[in-house]
Amino acid sequence: MQTEIQAQPIAFIKRGAPVARPLPEGFESLAPFVDVWALETETERNARRHTVGMDAILAFRDAILPQVDDVVAYLNRYALTTLNEHPQAMTMLLLLLSLAEIAPAIEFYNQPAVIDGYESSRFKADESFVMRPLP
């Protein structure tokens, strides 16, 4: 018996101008990393991973990893579709996405770049929209 997959509509939302990235109370220790790692696009996060070096990558990992459960618990208080209305939550999401971006550099390669892989700068993501489920 084959299960039918239901199509889900997706809303495309244009990104606005960059905004200040405040942190919620309790996450002040991440302040030194906000300007470096709270980046809006995958392309920006990937480029950052390739330009900051392993010392900066490891410092960010060491700062955020002990708080990951708290970050996720904080984000779970908000609906994904409303994060743009909550700048502090958006900052936390962007930091978490950067942690995901640097994970391969730490866990697999022990360097920022992919070993014997396709040069990531050759991938051009279309980041003129954000895919989100409709409310």
C-alpha positions as CSV (number, residue, x, y, z in Angstrom):
1,M,0.0,0.0,0.0
2,Q,1.4,3.3,-1.1
3,T,1.0,6.4,1.1
4,E,-0.1,9.5,-0.7
5,I,2.0,12.6,0.2
6,Q,-0.1,15.7,0.5
7,A,1.3,18.9,-1.1
8,Q,1.7,21.7,1.3
9,P,1.5,25.3,0.0
10,I,4.6,27.5,0.7
11,A,4.6,31.2,1.2
12,F,7.5,33.1,-0.3
13,I,8.4,36.1,1.9
14,K,10.8,38.8,0.7
15,R,13.6,39.6,3.1
16,G,13.8,43.1,4.4
17,A,16.8,45.2,5.4
18,P,19.3,43.8,7.9
19,V,18.2,44.4,11.5
20,A,20.0,44.6,14.8
21,R,20.4,41.2,16.4
22,P,19.5,41.4,20.1
23,L,19.9,38.4,22.4
24,P,17.3,37.2,24.9
25,E,18.1,37.3,28.6
26,G,20.2,34.4,29.7
27,F,22.2,34.1,26.6
28,E,24.6,37.1,27.1
29,S,27.6,34.8,26.8
30,L,26.8,34.5,23.1
31,A,27.1,38.3,22.5
32,P,30.6,38.2,21.1
33,F,29.4,35.8,18.4
34,V,26.3,37.6,17.2
35,D,27.9,39.9,14.7
36,V,30.1,37.1,13.3
37,W,27.6,34.2,13.2
38,A,24.0,35.5,13.3
39,L,23.8,35.6,9.5
40,E,20.6,35.5,7.5
41,T,21.5,33.3,4.6
42,E,23.1,30.0,4.1
43,T,25.6,31.6,1.6
44,E,26.7,34.1,4.3
45,R,27.1,31.3,6.9
46,N,29.1,29.1,4.5
47,A,31.3,32.0,3.4
48,R,32.0,32.9,7.1
49,R,32.9,29.3,7.9
50,H,35.5,29.4,5.1
51,T,37.0,32.8,6.1
52,V,37.2,32.8,9.9
53,G,39.5,29.9,10.6
54,M,39.3,26.9,12.9
55,D,40.1,28.9,16.1
56,A,37.0,31.1,15.6
57,I,34.9,28.1,14.6
58,L,35.9,26.2,17.7
59,A,35.4,29.2,20.0
60,F,31.8,29.6,18.7
61,R,31.2,25.9,19.1
62,D,32.6,26.0,22.7
63,A,30.3,28.9,23.5
64,I,27.0,27.7,22.0
65,L,27.1,23.9,22.4
66,P,26.6,23.8,26.1
67,Q,23.5,26.0,25.6
68,V,22.0,24.2,22.7
69,D,19.2,22.6,24.7
70,D,18.3,26.0,26.2
71,V,18.4,27.6,22.8
72,V,16.0,25.0,21.3
73,A,13.7,25.3,24.3
74,Y,13.7,29.1,23.9
75,L,12.9,28.8,20.2
76,N,10.1,26.2,20.8
77,R,8.1,29.0,22.5
78,Y,7.6,30.6,19.1
79,A,5.9,29.5,15.9
80,L,8.3,29.4,13.0
81,T,6.0,31.7,11.0
82,T,6.3,34.4,13.7
83,L,10.0,34.5,14.2
84,N,10.4,37.7,12.1
85,E,8.2,39.4,14.8
86,H,10.6,38.3,17.6
87,P,14.1,39.7,16.9
88,Q,15.7,37.9,19.9
89,A,14.3,34.5,18.7
90,M,15.5,35.2,15.2
91,T,19.0,35.9,16.6
92,M,18.9,32.6,18.4
93,L,17.7,30.7,15.3
94,L,20.5,32.2,13.1
95,L,23.1,31.3,15.7
96,L,21.8,27.7,15.7
97,L,21.9,27.6,11.9
98,S,25.5,28.7,12.1
99,L,26.2,25.9,14.5
100,A,24.8,23.5,11.9
101,E,27.0,25.1,9.2
102,I,30.2,24.7,11.2
103,A,29.5,21.1,12.3
104,P,31.0,19.4,9.3
105,A,34.2,21.5,9.7
106,I,34.5,20.2,13.2
107,E,33.1,16.7,13.1
108,F,34.4,15.5,9.7
109,Y,37.2,17.6,8.2
110,N,38.9,19.4,11.1
111,Q,39.2,22.4,8.8
112,P,36.8,24.9,7.4
113,A,36.7,23.5,3.9
114,V,35.5,20.2,2.6
115,I,38.3,17.8,1.9
116,D,38.3,16.5,-1.7
117,G,34.9,18.0,-2.2
118,Y,33.1,20.3,-4.6
119,E,34.1,23.9,-4.0
120,S,31.2,25.3,-2.0
121,S,31.6,28.8,-3.4
122,R,30.5,27.4,-6.8
123,F,27.0,26.7,-5.4
124,K,24.8,29.8,-5.9
125,A,21.8,29.6,-3.6
126,D,18.7,31.6,-4.7
127,E,18.1,33.5,-1.4
128,S,15.7,36.1,-2.7
129,F,12.9,34.4,-0.8
130,V,12.3,32.5,2.4
131,M,10.3,29.3,2.2
132,R,7.9,28.9,5.1
133,P,4.7,26.9,5.6
134,L,1.5,28.9,5.2
135,P,-0.2,29.7,8.6
